[in-house]
Amino acid sequence: MPWIDLRAVPQGGVAAAVAARIQPLGDGSDMGGSPRIPASFCNVIGFRPSYGVIPLEAPSNAYSWLARSGPIARTVEDIALFMRASTGDHAIATPNNLTPGDFKTPIPDLRGVRIGYSFDFGIGVPVEREVIEVLRRQLSMFELAGAIVEEACMDFSDADEVFGNVRAFDFATNLGGLVRGHESLIKPEVLWNVKKGLELDAAAMISTMAARTRLEHAVQNYFSRYDLFLSPAAQVLPFDATQRWPERIAGTPAETYLDWMRSACLLSATGLPVISMPGGFTESGIPVGWQMAANHYHDVQLLDWAAGYEEQTRFADQLPRLVADPASVAASEIKTATL
């Protein structure tokens, strides 16, 4: 049986399994891009729905809004199938007005859709050159499908503060008790995030709520002119699974472990529905992905637009690159799965 080389997959067993044709779809939680980035690395699709569309109640804060649950699949149609099965009422009232019946088979249509795109989110987010080169070549695919595409971006200047502090607050709320007294058993990144949350004071939280308000105004200003926002799903190419996280992104040193996933975190801060779509391949065959974001609760339209792009490219139909001769790889180096 063939072997699939998983050494370059840093996270996301579900994405790897879907890409390997082991299963047709799966799910994951998305706070900082956990379905979106692995989907991008594995040439499949990851979807972060609007708040409350799929019930996800945090154990210590039922009103937590940053984390979501969403599907990973190889087709937009399967994403919609998952949403039909998973959309439902939350135990706590939310503004969600979407029902399972809304998620019909997507209708591929990008005609007249106004699309803005940015590779650096307008605030200088570092992105590897190869990622930008691959995605730039695909902009014409949206135009061929009838969309109006131009470089444009919402104002993300408040998004880092919103994401960083809300995530830290959620970590401290949900994991603070677990961490206390078990520090030696927990990885340093989690300890750092919990500590940051416990140190937030009233002034920091007031500032964060004001930043979130400004960010929402920026979001609505953008969507008064555009229907869709395009950006890189990941700032880096897939890296070795033995590496905890990239210490440099496009030559820029990472100050924290969140810096390499900032492209996903910034959109998480907006609360918008976001889908990660296969965006093509580097010259060496490494997959690269887009993020496509629509306005709040435009989840169904977002899947239609994603299907329109999918119809033009069909990147996810391409099988993972296989190791030609597993016997030629030293046994100590093989981190693979068999089909």
Phi, psi and omega in degrees: 000152181289159177247142176248124183281114181255015184293335182268002182265111187280336181198169173090068178300327179296314180300318179295319180292321178294316179297327182278002181066022175284324177214154184280332180200169178198189181219168179197165176269143183234105169250307180247018176109020186301320172282326187289314183289311175301323177299316178298317181292335186251007176065037175231192188244135176232137187234127172253106183282174175295163183300128174084354181293315170253121182302132177208094184262120176291141186297330184247358180207092183295345182260010177297131188246346189286316182280145177226164170246137182204167186269160170234133181204177179264346180225153176295327178300320178289329174299315179297321177300315178299318181294325177297325182277340191247338181295135182188180181284138176273150178298329176254136182302134177230166179284005182297128175239017178270144180238164178305324182292343178289334185270067176283176176304125183302143176258109184295113182201115175242009184296123178077000180289129181271117186241130169251147179224154174208139177267339181239011176062018178072003181230022174073030177296125181289134179223135182299143184305316183296324178299312181297317181299315180296313184291323180300323180295338184269353180302327180295335179295323177292321179292321177298331179277359175104004181279160175256115190242131175208157179287119182198153187209144169286163182278107182263014187297338179261355190291324180298316179296316181299308183297311185300316183280322178293318177299315180298319178299316180295320177299313181295321181294314187270334186241354183304315180293324179291319182293321185300116179090356180233026186305323184290345183261356189243139186294150187299329181296321178290317178303316180299315183291321178295316179300317178300318179295320180291337181269355178294132178250181183299321181298320180294319181290322176297317178298320181294318179294323177294320178296320179295323177296314178298320180297319179294322175298320179295320178299312183289330174297318178296312184284354170286345182243337185226160178260334192215146177238129179252140177201165177295137175289327179220147181276343185233162171282160176308137182239169186300137183295341178280349179272126183298313175190155183296131179272346175222140177237113182051041178085354180266124179297139176275128179276328177223170181288351178276346187296326183285345179248020184300327179303322178280321183298321181299319178286329174301321182298331180285338184079005185285157169287135184222136175239134176264121184242142174305132185242009180118191188223150172288174179299334179269004175091012180277132182286149177228149184230154172267156158250134176240120183241136176241174181290165182309132175063020169263036184299318182293315177298322180299319179292324176298315181293321177297321178294327176297319176290318179302320181297329180282333191244315181055036181298322184291348177288341183282130183291155175299150177291130183261150172289122186295320184218087181304331182294338181279351179264132180303139183304324181291344183262346187281121170234085189228169173233142178264151175266000000 
